[in-house]
Amino acid sequence: MALDVPYRSIPDMFLKRVAATPDRHAFAHPGPAGPVWLTWEQVAQRAKAVAAGLHGLGVGQEDPVAILANTRLEWVIADFGIMCASGATTTVYPTTEPADAIYILADSGSKVLFAENPEQAAKIAGADLPALTHVVLIDGAPDPSAAVPQLTLAQLEEQGSQRLAEDPELVDRLVADIGPDHLATLIYTSGTTGKPKGVELLHGGWCWEGVAQEDVGLLRDDDLQYLWLPLSHSFGKTLLCGATHVGLPTYVDGRVDKLVELLSVVRPTLMCGAPRVYEKVYNKSVTTARDAGGAKAKIFAWAVGVGKEKVALEQAGKPVPGGLKLKYTVAEKLVFSKLQARLGGRIRVLVSGAAPLSPEIATFFAAANLPISEGYGLTESSAGNFVNPPDGLRIGTVGKAMGDLECRIDTDGEILIKGRPVMRGYHNLPEETAAAFTDDGFFRTGDIGTLDDDGYLRITDRKKDLVKTSGGKYVAPSHIEGMFKATCPYTSQAVVVGQARNFCTMLVTLDPDAIVGWAAGTPLEGRSYTEIVASPEAQAMVEEYVAQLNSKLNRWETIKKVTILPRDLTIEDGEITPSLKIKRRGVESNFSAEIDKMYAGTVAEV
């Protein structure tokens, strides 16, 4: 049945939300004494001022306007302002290198750039960007000598407010002319290979996303969302659309290092994240219990065992016996309530997306009565396509298709999707756009998966990432990497290598906080991270966990050698994307010497 989407565009949805609940909390930002809230009416006043200001700078329908900033309230206001001006938001990650930032602004033809501060604005200094007419600084003072004229966000809002005083209906007229098939965003995929591609996403698809999230039970108007995800990423944009449609209050704060500390202050009922956040919480819980030793470690292990037993019955659709319920009540009181409190004590829904979540870690959270609804989607399809409904969780799957999205599995196992949230195409790349779709209009996701009889999707791997050993066997690296992260609680990242090799190896990085705790009370205590991970003791510990992993794998999948890297993978070195996916080509290139050493004396397939 078709999903009923009662909006023509994002600003239509936004202005209807403002009219319906003008005085309700909309978005908050961090203040000295805690969250500072703005109502929907206050957000609208600022967004309309930005829109009128942009219109005065010459921004017209579907004109790209770029935002180069971290996740913060002003990002949201700038985005709504661009939408209300009938422009199209072009997103640039704050970690983007100058060459890539310039490429994105040039390729998109962005007319105006919102830059977080002078340092971000400096990334385009001296660049040939004929379409760019102005730079708007969120923080900091404009540079009067800049080649492209600069002004502050406050100045832009002031100019817009003056225009609105003279022409109060300006924004309403602009919004009335925007339809569902107009361009809303250009989001450049950081990609795991090659130059970033601009994905053209339309207003109708984003409005569909907003409605579909409520439809599946993810969002309610009595929720409180903690939004820390990069708003430059499609996952973040989807959550903004959901919050606007439902009208739920959202705390916006992109400081990931403050996340765990602030969860107990903000006390959200809803949080979405990449698996790395849940892995860190899992690592901290498991290693803290192990390091405590004695009775505490035993109680923790007992509680997790009880929780997993309960989850296994629930997943199988079987009743939980009274005796087990009683044990679980004790387990929750002694152990799980502490973990729940660390996340604020009010969590109703956790969502994981952007990369695969290990089923073992998902089971641990479900055991702690903090079930994670894993979902799936791509930048090219507005991020939200499949999700586990909160009342129908199936661990190991990414849930069911949202709304009226169509899905089928191709003959080679590739997942194909069709529907309103799918992109119009890649910007200025007609051949790549054509290659991304089947003859009957289904988008080729590049992921391999299976659909069960109830419509739940299970992702096997990326089509491009499947490793074929020299023995002709296929290996799914992300599956093995997820299993290892759940087996070894000291892991930060794991990368399986084996393409055209006669066996599989693995590169591992260790979590700095967890490994310092592991080293406490040993001769390694007080040593640097680099010294600890290079020690024979750390190598022996990791190899012991690899042996545990291998006991669960097919013979051809087993990891024969493992190398602990001297540092974690980084976005800056081209090893992970800003949404925390592994860039295998970058990792294998940067650590080619370490990989070659593991295969020294063996013969690779040519």
Secondary structure as UniProt FT lines:
FT   HELIX           10..20
FT   TURN            22..23
FT   STRAND          25..31
FT   TURN            32..33
FT   STRAND          34..39
FT   HELIX           40..56
FT   TURN            57..58
FT   TURN            61..62
FT   STRAND          64..68
FT   HELIX           73..84
FT   TURN            85..86
FT   STRAND          88..92
FT   TURN            94..95
FT   HELIX           98..108
FT   STRAND          112..115
FT   HELIX           118..121
FT   HELIX           122..124
FT   TURN            125..126
FT   TURN            130..131
FT   STRAND          134..137
FT   TURN            144..145
FT   STRAND          150..152
FT   HELIX           153..166
FT   TURN            168..169
FT   HELIX           170..176
FT   TURN            180..181
FT   STRAND          183..189
FT   STRAND          197..202
FT   HELIX           203..215
FT   TURN            216..217
FT   TURN            221..222
FT   STRAND          225..227
FT   TURN            231..232
FT   HELIX           234..246
FT   STRAND          250..252
FT   HELIX           256..258
FT   HELIX           259..266
FT   STRAND          270..273
FT   HELIX           275..292
FT   HELIX           294..315
FT   TURN            316..317
FT   HELIX           322..331
FT   HELIX           332..336
FT   HELIX           337..342
FT   TURN            343..344
FT   STRAND          349..352
FT   HELIX           359..367
FT   TURN            368..369
FT   STRAND          372..376
FT   HELIX           379..381
FT   STRAND          386..387
FT   TURN            390..391
FT   TURN            395..396
FT   STRAND          400..401
FT   TURN            403..404
FT   STRAND          406..409
FT   TURN            411..412
FT   STRAND          414..418
FT   TURN            420..421
FT   STRAND          425..426
FT   TURN            427..428
FT   HELIX           430..435
FT   TURN            439..440
FT   STRAND          443..451
FT   TURN            453..454
FT   STRAND          456..462
FT   TURN            463..465
FT   STRAND          467..468
FT   TURN            470..471
FT   STRAND          474..475
FT   HELIX           477..487
FT   TURN            489..490
FT   STRAND          491..497
FT   TURN            499..500
FT   STRAND          504..510
FT   HELIX           512..519
FT   TURN            520..521
FT   TURN            523..526
FT   HELIX           529..533
FT   HELIX           536..550
FT   TURN            551..552
FT   HELIX           555..557
FT   STRAND          559..564
FT   TURN            571..574
FT   TURN            578..579
FT   HELIX           584..590
FT   HELIX           592..598
FT   TURN            599..601
//
